[in-house]
Structures are given as C-alpha cells and as structure tokens.
C-alpha cells in the first residue's frame, strides 16, 4: 500500500501512541516525522517507509523492510553514544515498519548550515570531524560500517550550555552493514550504495565496505564544510562517481590547517589513507592549537610579574592510572634552555650582545614599573593573591588543578551547582570524592576563559558524562591574576549530580579495582563478578561476567530492598540486551543497585547483560 505524500499524514496516530505532527525531512528510505508520544508525553522522530508505487512495493517491499529493521538494529547497538542519534524502537503499523528515534530539537544538518551560512572555519570543521569520527569508530568497533557519511547525515544542535551548534550527531544508518556478520545486504545490484561524490573509490568500483571507506567519506564531508562545495562535485551523479575514481579532489583554498587532513583522508589507495587514530590526533591539534604545552616564548616570560614562575600544563597522567599532586608539590615550570657550546658563544658578535643587553635592560625596567604599579590587593583577582590562589579566594586552591585531581566540593548554599564551590583536593581519591578533573580548556586570556570556559568544559567532558548515570560538568575558571599560574587553562570537573561519585571515574580507574558504588560504573564497562556485592572492573578484551549497557530509574517510592528484587525486570524492560545486538536466547538482563542513589534520591539502577547459563562472556561478544 502507498504511504502517500509527505504532508498527507499529519494527524495520523501510529501504533496507537504516536501522533504525527509535521514532516522533518525526506530521504531514499522515506519520510521523517516529528511526532508526539502520547504514552510518555514527549516528542520523538519517526521514520516512515515510503513506496513510490505499487509495482515498486511488490518488488522491493521485503528488501526495504529488512533494511529498516537493520537500521534500527545497528543504530540501537550504539544507543547512548553522545554523537549518534538514539533509536528507541522499531514497530509495525499497517504491515510496514516505523523507526522511533530521538527527536533532536532545533537541529540543522551540516549541508543546510553550509548552504545558509557559507563555509565553516577550519577549527569548527575539525571539531565536527572529531565528533563524527568518534561515532564512526564506535560503530567500527562493533563491525558496523555507516556507508553513507555526508553533510546531510550530520546534525548540529544546541548543547546544554546553549551553544547553537555545540552538539554533533551522526544519523541514518539505513544502509549500514556488518561485513563479517553474514547478514544479507539489502541493495539492488544495479544501484550504488551510498551518495555519489562521497563514496570511496574502492566502494564505487565494487569493493567491500571497510572503516577506511567511511573515513574517505568523512574527508569528503569535511571538505564540503570548509570549502562550501564537494571535492568531486560535478554536473551529474555519474560524473561525480567517475571523478571519485579517476580524478584528484579540487585543491582546497580555505582549509588552512585542515588541508593536510583532507589530503590524507582523500587518498585513493585505502592502504595509504589515514587511520582513525591518525585523523583524531591531527583534528585534535587543530581544535586545540595550544596543545603543545611546553612551548613558551621570551615575550611570555617577560610579561609575567617578577614573583610568578612560568606555569605550564602537566605532561598527563602516569601510566596505569592517576597520581594526584599534593599541596606541597611544586608547580611545573618551564625547563631552562640547554647549554650552548663554547665555540658558538664565542662566535656571537658584540653587536648582538649589545642588542640583547639593551633588550634585557628594557624588559627589566618595564617589569619594575609593572611591579610598582600592579594591584597587589588580596581580592583574588590580581597580584600576589591571584598567584597564590589561581582560581580566586572563593575556590581557595593554592595550586593549579591537574588532570585526574580528585576534589571535594563545598557549595555556598544547600543547593548543588548554585554558585561557586570551595574545593579541596582529596589525594586518596576515596569514597567521599565529589568529582575529578577530566579535561582542560586553554584560552588566550582570562576574559576569554570567563566567556568560553563553561561551554568548553561541557563539550570536553560530554563523552564521559554520557557514560555515567548521574554527573554534571563544572568549570573552574582562573582569575585575572591567577590566569598564568593556572597554566592559562580552565579546569573541567565532572562532579556527582546529586551526591558523591565514590571514587575515581573514567580512565582514572584501574583495571581490577572494585566498585564502592554504582556511581562509578559507566556504559560498556566489563565486570568480573565475585559475589552479588563485589564486582571488579576488567578489560572487555578478555573473559568477563557482565557488561554495563545503560541505566534506568525506579519510582521514588521504591525502597532499596525492593529495588534489589525489581531491578532485573526494570532493566529487561528499559534496557533490553537485544537492542544492543545480544541474542535473547543466549543473554539476559542483569542489574546492580547500591545505597548511594537511594540516599540522594535519584534511584538509578545500572543495567547489564550476562549469559543466561551463568557462564563467562568473551572479548569478541562485547
């Protein structure tokens, strides 16, 4: 049967609960609708299968229905990823499937954004590229190739900090495939799978889908974003496919630092193309150009007050975990330049020495004037106090924060996240821990840090926050006087949303460590279960008993003892393992509860997957 035009369905109710409000867009698979879920009273997006005519329906119905189910299965396997549009359900209505997806409010796709605003800046393209690359890598780790990466399949939406395009989401897994899964490929032999101008050369000539092919398409997408047109854009689809296979991309004229990345991703030979790790490293350097923390110029040194050491960011956490810096530990300082050979010193001209001496004298004189005139009050915003307390008197810390530092936060009132907390370091990272430093935002000035620090921290900590059940981001912004002492960086904390996090989080946890509370369990964690009260974090590459899939919440009136009997059922209903690719005949839902979420009133439960027979799971099952 025909589904009609994209506007004829307004007001229809699908599967007894989804009221169609208005069309959001159309594609090769059908129409996407904004709908109201009358059962949960929320907005969702529905993808509708559309057949152009009855003849097509007779010949293609089975293949296209199967493709819709495959899209739902593949995308559901990535549920919870911060850069993938979540698929909630696939349902049948009047004999055809509909896919229920997350509705991303105020979203615009990258193609429309470039059409309306013009080409984007290289750094903005690199930020978008990092997010899409993260989504693709998550799919590739599950064996799922996207096969249709293009600007129209990348959504940009406001993030929680209000940045209008801060959230980046990859959508439309409608033609994705798992090459090693033995599944049927629902395509016509005479039709290229993908979009001309964005297909990798090896795919255009009939090769198998691979991660490298998705990376080529990502390169084409970033080229379009920064140049305003396709790298292989031609007058016809056939000409575009021919150009992809036979011709080099148009020389980029606006790409700047992004140019080498585009060149490496658009290599014709997939063996010569950059890997995901290489692309991620290069894009990260563009997004954060001051990532080389030890680079300092003599101008920077001369601009410091006489009492301030030159602060630089720490070199990163030591292997196998976090070593917090104690209050007595000296800050990092720029190492002195290496000594020069005697012959080279003798060869310096008298004129050069005179120029240097004059310059040094001038710098010292200016420094003396600056010192005499500087405001050395104790307000935490300048002078000696700013140097002693980089984040101000309210925060109270006397040393700059470092990656992985564990903190206890005392809020000025009774409500968390209202106002500026006073922070104390917890060198033990113990069970009273409120949160941890998970990222930094480097800026050129203290004023820029105040303007952009919070939004930057939201973006930098998004991935870890989306993996945990109940956390929030908090930016610790340096003062004017403490900006240099803080290493020119805003520290990004991840704090428990309603209470402590009970120990290290994210990559600062050690394999083999036990969980003091479910607050530190995160999506995709693999667990070695000793008893029903003792679970240890282990590598997912080896043998394990359970894997964390997500979280659900129980009603406020459910007690902790009741939760321990009801949580498995709740997880099977709300986070079914089948949605993540686990065979329901082999696997079942599990759950973990702890006192913490009941003390703070959140009542969240950690949902896992385990074998029905109680056996262990192996690395290739996760």
Residue, then its C-alpha position, 0 to 999 in steps of 0.5 A: x500500500x502507498x504511504x502517500x505524500x509527505x504532508x498527507x499524514x499529519x494527524x495520523x496516530x501510529x501504533x496507537x501512541x504516536x501522533x504525527x505532527x509535521x514532516x522533518x525531512x525526506x530521504x531514499x528510505x522515506x519520510x521523517x516525522x516529528x511526532x508526539x508520544x502520547x504514552x510518555x508525553x514527549x516528542x520523538x522522530x519517526x521514520x516512515x517507509x515510503x513506496x513510490x508505487x505499487x509495482x515498486x512495493x511488490x518488488x522491493x517491499x521485503x528488501x526495504x523492510x529488512x533494511x529498516x529493521x537493520x537500521x534500527x538494529x545497528x543504530x540501537x547497538x550504539x544507543x547512548x553514544x553522545x554523537x549518534x542519534x538514539x533509536x528507541x524502537x522499531x514497530x509495525x503499523x499497517x504491515x510496514x515498519x516505523x523507526x522511533x528515534x530521538x527527536x533532536x530539537x532545533x537541529x540543522x544538518x551540516x549541508x543546510x548550515x553550509x548552504x545558509x551560512x557559507x563555509x565553516x572555519x577550519x577549527x569548527x570543521x575539525x571539531x565536527x570531524x572529531x565528533x563524527x569520527x568518534x561515532x564512526x569508530x564506535x560503530x567500527x568497533x562493533x563491525x558496523x560500517x555507516x556507508x553513507x557519511x555526508x553533510x546531510x547525515x550530520x546534525x548540529x544542535x544546541x548543547x546544554x550550555x546553549x551553544x547553537x551548534x555545540x552538539x554533533x550527531x551522526x544519523x541514518x544508518x539505513x544502509x549500514x552493514x556488518x561485513x563479517x556478520x553474514x547478514x544479507x545486504x539489502x541493495x539492488x545490484x544495479x544501484x550504488x550504495x551510498x551518495x555519489x561524490x562521497x563514496x570511496x573509490x574502492x566502494x564505487x568500483x565494487x569493493x567491500x565496505x571497510x572503516x577506511x571507506x567511511x573515513x574517505x567519506x568523512x574527508x569528503x564531508x569535511x571538505x564540503x564544510x570548509x570549502x562550501x562545495x564537494x571535492x568531486x562535485x560535478x554536473x551529474x551523479x555519474x560524473x561525480x562517481x567517475x571523478x571519485x575514481x579517476x580524478x584528484x579532489x579540487x585543491x582546497x583554498x580555505x582549509x588552512x590547517x585542515x588541508x593536510x587532513x583532507x589530503x590524507x583522508x582523500x587518498x585513493x589507495x585505502x592502504x595509504x589513507x589515514x587511520x582513525x587514530x591518525x585523523x583524531x590526533x591531527x583534528x585534535x591539534x587543530x581544535x586545540x592549537x595550544x596543545x603543545x604545552x611546553x612551548x613558551x616564548x621570551x615575550x611570555x616570560x617577560x610579561x609575567x610579574x617578577x614573583x610568578x614562575x612560568x606555569x605550564x600544563x602537566x605532561x598527563x597522567x602516569x601510566x596505569x592510572x592517576x597520581x594526584x599532586x599534593x599541596x606541597x608539590x611544586x608547580x611545573x615550570x618551564x625547563x631552562x634552555x640547554x647549554x650552548x657550546x663554547x665555540x658558538x658563544x664565542x662566535x656571537x658578535x658584540x653587536x648582538x650582545x649589545x642588542x640583547x643587553x639593551x633588550x634585557x635592560x628594557x624588559x627589566x625596567x618595564x617589569x619594575x614599573x609593572x611591579x610598582x604599579x600592579x594591584x597587589x590587593x588580596x581580592x583574588x583577582x590580581x597580584x600576589x593573591x591571584x598567584x597564590x590562589x589561581x582560581x580566586x579566594x572563593x575556590x581557595x586552591x593554592x595550586x593549579x588543578x591537574x588532570x585526574x585531581x580528585x576534589x571535594x566540593x563545598x557549595x555556598x548554599x544547600x543547593x548543588x551547582x548554585x554558585x561557586x564551590x570551595x574545593x579541596x583536593x582529596x589525594x586518596x581519591x576515596x569514597x567521599x570524592x565529589x568529582x575529578x578533573x577530566x579535561x582542560x580548556x586553554x584560552x588566550x586570556x582570562x576574559x576569554x576563559x570567563x566567556x568560553x570556559x563553561x561551554x568548553x568544559x561541557x563539550x570536553x567532558x560530554x563523552x564521559x558524562x554520557x557514560x555515567x548515570x548521574x554527573x554534571x560538568x563544572x568549570x573552574x575558571x582562573x582569575x585575572x591574576x591567577x590566569x598564568x599560574x593556572x597554566x592559562x587553562x580552565x579546569x573541567x570537573x565532572x562532579x556527582x549530580x546529586x551526591x558523591x561519585x565514590x571514587x575515581x571515574x573514567x580512565x582514572x580507574x584501574x583495571x581490577x579495582x572494585x566498585x564502592x558504588x554504582x556511581x562509578x560504573x559507566x556504559x560498556x564497562x566489563x565486570x568480573x563478578x565475585x559475589x552479588x556485592x563485589x564486582x571488579x572492573x576488567x578489560x572487555x578484551x578478555x573473559x568477563x561476567x557482565x557488561x554495563x549497557x545503560x541505566x534506568x530509574x525506579x519510582x521514588x517510592x521504591x525502597x532499596x530492598x525492593x529495588x534489589x528484587x525489581x531491578x532485573x525486570x526494570x532493566x529487561x524492560x528499559x534496557x533490553x540486551x537485544x537492542x544492543x545486538x545480544x541474542x535473547x536466547x543466549x543473554x539476559x538482563x542483569x542489574x546492580x543497585x547500591x545505597x548511594x542513589x537511594x540516599x540522594x534520591x535519584x534511584x538509578x539502577x545500572x543495567x547489564x547483560x550476562x549469559x543466561x547459563x551463568x557462564x563467562x562472556x568473551x572479548x569478541x561478544x562485547 
